[in-house]
Amino acid sequence: MYKRIILPLLFRFDAETIHHVVTSLLKFAFAIPGVSAICRKLYVVDDQRLARTVFGLTFPNPIGMAAGFDKNAELVSELSDLGFGFVEIGTVTPRPQPGNPRPRLFRLKADQGLINRMGFNNKGVGPAAGRLQQFKANRGERKVIVGGNIGKNKDTANENALSDYLIGFRELFDAVDYFVVNVSSPNTPGLRDLQEREPLTRLLTALQQENRQRPAPKPILLKIAPDLTNSQLDDIIAIVAETDIAGVIATNTTISRADLLTDANDVTQMGAGGVSGRPLRERATEVIRYLHQHSGGAFPIIGVGGIFSADDALEKLRAGASLIQVYTSFIYEGPALARRINRELLNYQVVPFSTAS
């Protein structure tokens, strides 16, 4: 029903507009008494075989919602009721910012993908932290793990980026279970320069120093681009070892337009931005496999990119991922995606997780 009736209807409208409409409808529907409990019964697959302890946290299942869908921490409860084992909010910045001019979100229907150049549009870290504290206080039966994806404001120069990341870290510390440092979005000018070895090492070292001053430090992960060379991936492995962060999220969106099925003229008219969805699947898996093999499985990896089915999930897990995240496929496949993947994973006698933890 979703693919035959609802999706074609949604696709008649501008991508960003319909995203806001759908999220508003979700919040409205889940505010109705009893809807949350019904959805948990329908969509949550509660089976201990799916649980996974990674960087000291126990995830009820390996399927998470990637950052970008719930930028402002407004849908954590709803997404957990739809079966996700963890939800990553953000990317949030210290100050609110509108992001890039619209239109900035485009569908690649033939490819089951998206192009976005949102530009870290968000309401600021303070309101997000407040909503997450409220969620923690009313979590109830929900076992969902919450991650906080932090970035810098567009008008903050790279040499001052650390101050922005520290603000995000401090504001969210008591509200999230783990952190993700986003230096890999292609939609903030100059941001990816922070992936270079020297500035990235300085940034992560400083965040870890702040982290270790806390009585109970939180796992810090690094989200990387799929467009890195093998030499740059080697640098990432070295930086993870040197800074002792908890792991890596592989990958963010790609700036590549190779092998797209969508008409090239249409893609050109869409303009700049990162590609997500099915076109990213193969490259994201390659990056996961390279990191896992060349590090000797030294750290956990959360795999992201083109995961539409249990087979896609297994591809990432067998390549070395400990957990996986989805976003674009949730739009194309509908609200039952996490339930379907979790159920299909249980058809395997042993759920194949990476040994890194």
DRENTIMI-405746 format. One record per residue (C-alpha): x, y, z; residue in one letter. Coordinates in steps of 0.001 Angstrom, whole numbers, padded with zeros to 6 digits, always signed. Last residue first. Layout:
XYZa
...
This chain:
+033157-003380+020210s
+034716-004895+017106a
+033495-008467+016505t
+031407-007411+013518s
+027888-008743+013602f
+026461-011646+011633p
+023049-012550+013113v
+023354-016294+013634v
+020639-018642+012423q
+019559-016128+009814y
+015800-015594+009649n
+016284-013091+012479l
+017848-010675+010014l
+014608-010795+008035e
+012606-009664+011047r
+015010-006810+011750n
+014951-005645+008128i
+011155-005693+007976r
+010666-003943+011314r
+013138-001201+010416a
+011445-000583+007046l
+007804-000615+008248a
+007464+003176+008061p
+008010+003450+004296g
+010306+002017+001629e
+011253+005122-000397y
+011410+007620+002477i
+012940+005128+004920f
+015409+004207+002160s
+016770+007763+002247t
+017527+007558+005967y
+019132+004316+007146v
+021735+003407+009740q
+023761+000257+010395i
+025531-001345+013352l
+028733-003334+013865s
+029981-002798+010327a
+032772-005017+009030g
+032026-005925+005420a
+029728-008689+006669r
+027623-006117+008497l
+027420-003838+005465k
+026388-006631+003101e
+024015-007949+005746l
+022192-004632+005792a
+021849-004637+002013d
+020491-008183+002162d
+018132-007118+004962a
+016735-004468+002656s
+016996-000825+001561f
+020462+000088+002822i
+021968+002497+000285g
+024477+004221+002551g
+025347+003977+006222v
+027517+001523+008180g
+028357+002200+011815i
+031931+001079+012352i
+033422-000295+015561p
+037181-000058+016168f
+040293-002202+015785a
+038837-004591+013215g
+042336-005208+011850g
+042592-001535+010958s
+043197-002291+007280h
+040393-004845+007128q
+037728-002838+008925h
+038558+000477+007310l
+038714-001029+003824y
+035503-003028+004276r
+033592-000002+005543i
+034881+002158+002682v
+033923-000464+000087e
+030466-000811+001648t
+029908+002942+001388a
+031031+002835-002251r
+028574+000070-003155e
+025531+001539-001448r
+025886+005234-002385l
+023787+005125-005567p
+021052+003352-003543r
+020384+006258-001199g
+022352+009458-000766s
+023905+012028-003104v
+025420+015179-001627g
+024796+018621-003045g
+025403+020850-006050a
+022965+021421-008879g
+019492+020025-009477m
+019733+021285-013066q
+022774+019085-013648t
+020886+016041-012387v
+018005+016771-014753d
+020434+017113-017659n
+022092+013826-016718a
+018782+011924-016816d
+018476+009795-013678t
+020203+006434-013966l
+023269+007614-012047l
+026550+005872-012884d
+028871+008569-011498a
+027459+011723-009893r
+030038+011872-007112s
+029619+014427-004309i
+028857+011603-001898t
+026703+011587+001235t
+028124+010604+004641n
+029616+007168+005210t
+030847+005361+007137a
+030377+006264+010789i
+033591+005732+012728v
+034564+004519+016185g
+035107+005134+019893a
+037748+007848+019781i
+041234+006903+020959d
+042853+010075+019580t
+045888+008323+018132e
+044108+005119+017105a
+041209+006953+015466v
+043704+009292+013791i
+045708+006390+012362a
+042615+004756+010884i
+041501+008099+009455i
+044936+008623+007913d
+044685+005237+006212d
+041304+006383+004901l
+043054+009432+003459q
+045534+007199+001657s
+042673+005044+000403n
+041079+008156-001054t
+038134+009883+000639l
+034922+010372-001376d
+032737+008292+000929p
+032887+011097+003510a
+033509+010456+007194i
+031472+010603+010395k
+033698+010436+013488l
+032490+008810+016691l
+032717+009926+020325i
+031613+007527+023064p
+030610+009373+026256k
+032838+009925+029294p
+031408+009088+032763a
+032932+011308+035477p
+033632+014009+032862r
+037121+015405+032359q
+037745+012656+029846r
+035251+014189+027399n
+036931+017599+027358e
+040263+015952+026556q
+038492+013803+023970q
+037044+016883+022308l
+040490+018487+022188a
+042058+015378+020669t
+039253+015121+018118l
+039769+018667+016874l
+043557+018563+016841r
+043584+015233+014994t
+041087+016581+012466l
+043132+019710+011848p
+046335+017699+011203e
+044928+014745+009244r
+042650+016467+006781e
+038968+015902+007532q
+038642+019562+008588l
+038942+020534+004923d
+035548+018842+004538r
+033920+021862+006176l
+035253+024350+003621g
+031825+025469+002435p
+028993+023689+004275t
+027105+021330+001943n
+029645+018556+001375p
+029055+017164+004871s
+032158+015394+006148s
+033253+017176+009322v
+030436+015749+011437n
+031586+014692+014906v
+029153+012079+016220v
+028394+011813+019921f
+027005+009031+022108y
+024274+008445+024700d
+022657+011860+024462v
+021081+014418+026837a
+023708+015015+029526d
+026424+015848+027007f
+024251+017775+024574l
+025168+021328+025571e
+028804+020487+026299r
+029412+018664+023013f
+027634+021268+020901g
+029606+024067+022546i
+032833+022098+022125l
+032115+021592+018419y
+031573+025320+017961d
+034782+026241+019819s
+036733+023710+017766l
+035666+025373+014523a
+037645+028557+015179n
+040396+027879+012609e
+037671+026578+010293n
+035925+029951+010292a
+032474+030058+011864t
+029968+031553+009425d
+028528+028157+008459k
+027965+027134+012060n
+029900+024096+013190k
+028779+020520+013554g
+027409+018031+016079i
+025557+014725+015649n
+024027+013611+018950g
+023182+009939+019326g
+020191+008461+021126v
+019789+004780+022087i
+016235+003396+022008v
+015012+001198+024869k
+011513+002667+024922r
+009319+001349+027713e
+009040+004744+029445g
+011265+007407+027897r
+009511+010261+029693n
+012464+011884+031490a
+014805+010951+028662k
+012441+012554+026132f
+012357+015782+028156q
+016141+015850+028239q
+016129+015284+024485l
+013775+018221+023930r
+015996+020522+025981g
+019141+019426+024176a
+017500+020132+020815a
+016430+023604+021991p
+020015+024435+022986g
+021768+022922+019965v
+020351+025320+017410g
+017155+025435+015378k
+018591+023562+012401n
+019603+023934+008756n
+022982+022208+008512f
+023511+023188+004849g
+020548+021501+003156m
+022428+020639-000015r
+020580+017432-000749n
+020464+014992-003634i
+018290+011965-003050l
+018227+008344-004131g
+016040+005583-005434q
+018049+005719-008675d
+015140+006271-011054a
+013506+008538-008467k
+016502+010814-007900l
+014620+013152-005577r
+015788+016673-004796f
+016423+018680-001610l
+017857+022193-001722r
+015179+024365-003326p
+015685+026482-001328r
+018559+028630-000117p
+021194+026992+002122n
+020790+026502+005833g
+018506+028565+008069p
+020846+028701+011064q
+020279+028364+014783p
+023407+028842+016885r
+025642+026161+018372p
+025111+023775+015444t
+023031+020618+015264v
+023456+017838+012694t
+021258+016650+014101g
+019688+013690+015864i
+020867+010094+015693e
+018199+007540+016550v
+018833+004038+017835f
+017121+000669+017818g
+014538+001815+015306f
+011196+000009+015474g
+008581+002591+014525l
+008023+003403+018216d
+011684+004466+018396s
+011037+006807+015490l
+008085+008406+017285e
+010012+008954+020520s
+013004+010460+018742v
+010853+012711+016541l
+011590+016323+017559e
+015340+016090+018065a
+016031+019116+015836n
+017646+017466+012822k
+015381+014434+012763d
+015982+013092+009255f
+019490+014468+008929g
+021328+012082+011217a
+020807+008414+010492a
+017919+006365+011860m
+019282+003195+013400g
+018971-000538+012772i
+021186-002816+014893p
+018592-003852+017492n
+018105-003229+021218p
+021436-001337+021297f
+023535-001884+024413t
+026194+000794+024840l
+029829+000177+025800g
+031327+000976+022412f
+028921-001573+020866v
+026689-004029+022714t
+024263-005631+020251r
+020688-006780+020644a
+019120-008581+017685l
+019166-012007+019314r
+017393-010480+022319q
+014210-010083+020300d
+011812-007155+020527d
+010872-006356+016943v
+009114-002989+017258v
+006728-002190+014381y
+003201-003353+015148l
+003274-003526+018950k
+005260-000319+019191r
+002821+001270+016747c
-000174+000319+018884i
+001476+001672+022045a
+002272+005003+020372s
-001210+005321+018903v
-002936+004745+022261g
-003689+008372+023069p
-003335+010649+020023i
-000045+012573+020242a
+001495+009969+017932f
-000746+011099+015087a
+000117+014792+015448f
+003870+014194+015680k
+003766+011915+012649l
+001630+014387+010731l
+004181+017137+011401s
+006977+014849+010206t
+005021+014079+007050v
+004286+017728+006259v
+007891+018774+006906h
+009197+016073+004576h
+006503+016987+002036i
+007837+020523+001830t
+011420+019333+001478e
+010666+017004-001424a
+008323+019321-003358d
+004979+017595-003939f
+003676+014894-006291r
+006141+012471-004680f
+003930+012175-001602l
+001040+010852-003698l
+003261+008353-005519p
+004539+007192-002088l
+001097+006743-000518i
-000600+004569-003126i
+001550+001794-004592r
+004638+002070-002418k
+002777+002462+000887y
+000000+000000+000000m
